[in-house]
Amino acid sequence: VDNTPPRIFFSPRPASLLIFDGEPVTAPVTGTTLLVAINTNWDVFQDSTSKTWFLLVNGGWLAAPDAKGPWVPAGKLPAAFNALPADANFAKVRQSIPGRALGISDTPTVFVSTTPAAIIVTSGAPQMVTIPGTTLQYVGNTDAALFRDLAGGRYYYLVSGRWFAAPGFEGPWTFATPSLPAGFARIPADGPRGFVLVSVPGTPQAQEALIEAQIPQQGTLS
């Protein structure tokens, strides 16, 4: 198993993470002057005439001089977008033309990575909540599993079933699953962060998850 940390971004305001599988790769869109990025799950285009990049996010459009940003509200889209093929590949995009207007205040910060990455977004400054009976706090104003150990002063982040630790939100992050503080095993199972126990080595929840993972599963996909 590769336990190399992904790039981990942190933002105290609305943000999105745009990941390319390597450097951006594009292909021409038939009948238009547009190129579409083919090595990302996001709707990313480049207008070959102006060389401007366009990104569809939350129903609105952002523009940038480069695929890696900086991204700002796009304003009026090039006429080429109206010529996108009327097929399933571009159905979602066509429904978002011209898209909702985005102002500076409701434009998310866009982080871009060409390697595996994750993002931690908090609603404002991180709000720490103490877990009784432990030296742990968790960040209460985020959906991320983000903790701080008061004894060691390090932050711990659970992503894709693996724990990473850092001295601060900006990193550097290192693999930490085998060296979690003992307090993680005492996180209340019925508490707001009890779901992380399946990823804490040695807990009953983790042992049950391991057993379940070894049971063959059969499914039918239509």
N, C-alpha and C positions, 0 to 999 in steps of 0.2 A: 504494500500500500504506500502510495506517495503521500507523505505527510508534510510536504513543502507548503508553507502558508500561501493562500491566495493573496493577491493584492487586496487590502482591506481599506476602504474609504470611510470617512466619517463626516456627517453633515448634521448640524443642528436645525436645519430648515428643509423643506421639501426638496427631494433630490431623486435622480434616476441614474441607473448604471447602464451604460452602453458598452457591451462587450463584443469585440470582434475576435474571431478565431485566427489570430495572427494579424498581419497588416491588412487594412481594408482591401477587399477584392470586389470589383464591380463588373457588371455585364450590361450591355445596351438593352434598352427597352424598345421593342419594335415599334416603329412609327412615331417615335418621339426623339427629342434631344437629351433624354434623361438616361442616366446610368443608375442601376440599382445595386446596392451592396448585397452580396450573396453569402457572406460568411458571418452573418449576425442574425439574430431573431427579431431585431428591430426593423422598422420601416425606414430605411436610410437611402437617400437618393443624392445624386450629383447632377446638376445641370451642366452639360458639356459646353454650353455656350458661355455662361458666366463663371463656370468653375465653382459655383457656390454649392455647398452641401445643405441638404434639408433632412430634418428628423421629425417624425410624427410621434408626439408624446402627449398622453392624456387628452387626445382629441384636438390638439393644436399643433402648429408647426413652428419649429425652430430652424434657424439658419446659421451657418458658420463658414468661414473661409477654408476650413480644413476639417476632415472627418473627426479629428480629436478636439475640435472646438477652437475658440470659445463659442458657445451656443447662445443665441439671443432670439427674441421673437422674430419670426420671418416676415411678417406683414403680408403683402400680396404675393401669391405664388406665381411662378412663371406659367405662361399659357400652356406649356408642354404637359402640365399635369392633367389638363382637361382631355388630353389625347391618350391617356393610359388605356391599355386594352381592357375591354369589358369582359374579363374572365375572372375565375376564382382567385387567381394569384394576387390580383389587385383590388378585389372587392372591398376590403376593409379600407384601403387607402382612398378609393373613389368616394366612399361614404363620408370621408373626412376632408373633402375639398369643398369650400375653401378652408374648413376647419374653424374651431372656435378661436376667438381673438385672445391672445395671451399678452398680458401686461407684464412689466418688469416684476411687480409684486407677486404674481402667481406663476411665474416662470420657474420651473425647478432647476436647481443646479445639476448639470449633467457631467458625470464623471465618465471618462472613457478609458478602456483598458484593452490591450491586445493579448492579454494572458488571463488565466482564471482569476476572478475577482469577486468580492462581496462588498456590500455597502451597509453601514449602520446609520440609520436616520433617526434622530430624536426630534420631538416637538419642542424646540427651544433648547435651552441649556439642560444637560442631563440632570434628572431628579433622582437622587439616590434613596432607596428604601431598604432599611435594615431587616435582615432575616433573623428573628429571635433564636437564641441558642447557638448561633454561629458567629464567626467574624466576617461574614459576608454581607454585602449590600448588592442589590440589583438595580439597574436603571429602569425606572418605572414608566417613563414616557417614550418607550420605543417597543416595537414588536420583536426586536432582536433579543436573543438570550445573552445579555451582557451583564457581567458581575464585577465587583471589586472586592478583593480580600483585604480587609483593614490591617491584618497582621503583617502581610507582606507588601501591601501597597500596590499590588499588580491587578490589572484588569484581565478578565477571562471572557472569551467570546466563543460561543458554540455555533458552528456552521458546518452543514453537511455531515453531522454526526461526530465532528472532531472539535477538540478544544484548542484554542490558541491564547497565548498570554502576551501582555505588553505592559510597559510602565505607564503608558498613556494612550489616549484614543488614536493618536497619530502613529503609534507603533514604536519600534519595530516589533512585529508579531512573531512568536515562535511556537512550535508545536508543544502542547502542554497536557494532553490527555493522560499520560502516565504519571504526571506529577501534580494533579489537582490537590488543593488543600483539603484536609479531612472534612471540613465543614460542608462541602458539596454533598456528601452522603447524608447529611442531616437536613437538607432542604425539605420542608413539609410536602408530602406527596399531594395533598389537597390544596396547596397554596398556589398563588398565581404563576409560580415558576416551577411547579412540581413536574411539568412535562420534561424537564431536562434530565431527570433521574435515569431515564433509559440510556443516557449517554455518559453516566458517571460510573466508571469501573467499580465492580464489587457490590453494587446495590442490587436488591432483588429485582427491580425493574429492568436493569441491564442484563441480568442473568436470564430473565424470562424472554427478553428480546432476542438474546443469543439463541435460545432454544427454538423460538419461533422461526428464526432465520434459517435454521437447519432443517425445518420441516418442508418437504417438497410442496410446492403450490402449483395448481393447474388452473389455467384460465382460458377463456375462449374470446377471441377478438374477431369482431365482424369486419 
